Amino acid sequence: MTEFIGYPIWWGGAVWPVNHFVTDNDFTGEKVIPFATSASSPLGSSGSDLATMIGTGDWQEGQRLSSNASAGEVSS
Ligand SMILES: Cc1cc2nc3c(=O)[nH]c(=O)nc-3n(C[C@H](O)[C@H](O)[C@H](O)COP(=O)(O)O)c2cc1C
C-alpha cells in the first residue's frame, strides 16, 4: 500500500505532531510519500528525518507545495 503523509513546514521542519503520528505507526512494507506545505521553505530533510525517526517503510523523496497550492498543482 502507498501512504501519503502531509504536514506544514514549521521552523524548517515537519510540524512536530507528525513525529508522534509516524512513531505511533508501523510502515513496514509500505511505500511512504511525504508532502508538505510551506510559505517558502523547501521540503528539505523533513521527509528523511521522519524516515530516520521511524525506521520502517520505503520512504520516497516527496514534494513541497506552496501554502496556497491550487487543486491542479496538487494533482499534477
Ligand atoms: C509557527 C509557524 C512556523 C512556520 N515556519 C515556517 C518555515 O520555517 N518555513 C516556511 O516556509 N513556512 C513556515 N510557516 C508557514 C507554514 O508552513 C504555512 O502556514 C503552512 O504550510 C500552510 O498550511 P496551513 O494552511 O495549514 O497553515 C510557519 C508557520 C507557523 C504558524
PDBQT file of the ligand as one rigid body, heavy atoms in Angstrom, charges set to zero:
ROOT
HETATM    1  C1  LIG A 101       4.832  28.560  13.861  1.00  0.00    +0.000 C 
HETATM    2  C2  LIG A 101       4.982  28.555  12.358  1.00  0.00    +0.000 A 
HETATM    3  C3  LIG A 101       6.243  28.328  11.807  1.00  0.00    +0.000 A 
HETATM    4  C4  LIG A 101       6.403  28.316  10.412  1.00  0.00    +0.000 A 
HETATM    5  N1  LIG A 101       7.644  28.089   9.888  1.00  0.00    +0.000 NA
HETATM    6  C5  LIG A 101       7.804  28.117   8.538  1.00  0.00    +0.000 A 
HETATM    7  C6  LIG A 101       9.103  27.916   7.964  1.00  0.00    +0.000 A 
HETATM    8  O1  LIG A 101      10.113  27.694   8.635  1.00  0.00    +0.000 OA
HETATM    9  N2  LIG A 101       9.195  27.989   6.594  1.00  0.00    +0.000 N 
HETATM   10  C7  LIG A 101       8.106  28.248   5.786  1.00  0.00    +0.000 A 
HETATM   11  O2  LIG A 101       8.282  28.308   4.587  1.00  0.00    +0.000 OA
HETATM   12  N3  LIG A 101       6.869  28.413   6.314  1.00  0.00    +0.000 NA
HETATM   13  C8  LIG A 101       6.690  28.366   7.661  1.00  0.00    +0.000 A 
HETATM   14  N4  LIG A 101       5.439  28.530   8.192  1.00  0.00    +0.000 N 
HETATM   15  C9  LIG A 101       4.299  28.689   7.282  1.00  0.00    +0.000 C 
HETATM   16  C10 LIG A 101       3.558  27.341   7.156  1.00  0.00    +0.000 C 
HETATM   17  O3  LIG A 101       4.375  26.352   6.577  1.00  0.00    +0.000 OA
HETATM   18  C11 LIG A 101       2.291  27.545   6.308  1.00  0.00    +0.000 C 
HETATM   19  O4  LIG A 101       1.434  28.403   7.015  1.00  0.00    +0.000 OA
HETATM   20  C12 LIG A 101       1.607  26.232   6.098  1.00  0.00    +0.000 C 
HETATM   21  O5  LIG A 101       2.363  25.356   5.322  1.00  0.00    +0.000 OA
HETATM   22  C13 LIG A 101       0.278  26.441   5.399  1.00  0.00    +0.000 C 
HETATM   23  O6  LIG A 101      -0.539  25.467   5.898  1.00  0.00    +0.000 OA
HETATM   24  P1  LIG A 101      -1.829  25.895   6.729  1.00  0.00    +0.000 P 
HETATM   25  O7  LIG A 101      -2.779  26.418   5.693  1.00  0.00    +0.000 OA
HETATM   26  O8  LIG A 101      -2.272  24.642   7.364  1.00  0.00    +0.000 OA
HETATM   27  O9  LIG A 101      -1.344  26.957   7.694  1.00  0.00    +0.000 OA
HETATM   28  C14 LIG A 101       5.282  28.545   9.564  1.00  0.00    +0.000 A 
HETATM   29  C15 LIG A 101       4.021  28.746  10.138  1.00  0.00    +0.000 A 
HETATM   30  C16 LIG A 101       3.869  28.761  11.501  1.00  0.00    +0.000 A 
HETATM   31  C17 LIG A 101       2.488  29.013  12.093  1.00  0.00    +0.000 C 
ENDROOT
TORSDOF 0
